[in-house]
Amino acid sequence: MTINQALRQRIRRRARFLCEYCHSSEEASAALFTFDHLLPQSLGGTDEEENLALACHRCNGRRYHFVDGIDI
């Protein structure tokens, strides 16, 4: 399944046009942000809205397919 335009816009608005990990501004970025799967597709994640996060390229690339995190 692909992420359609309407879903992309809902996610961007939900995130207030900020990376949902580092909170950098999409407007200030030189590159378009991506849509990250919270549960990666390789581990069975879907393209449903609740499984997607707006992410800058740096955060999406660093996250790779990890699902564990540290809450500070």
Secondary structure, DSSP 8 states (H G I E B T S, - for coil): ----HHHHHHHHHHTTTB-TTT--BTTT-SS--EEEESS-GGGT--S-GGGEEEE-HHHHHHHTT-------
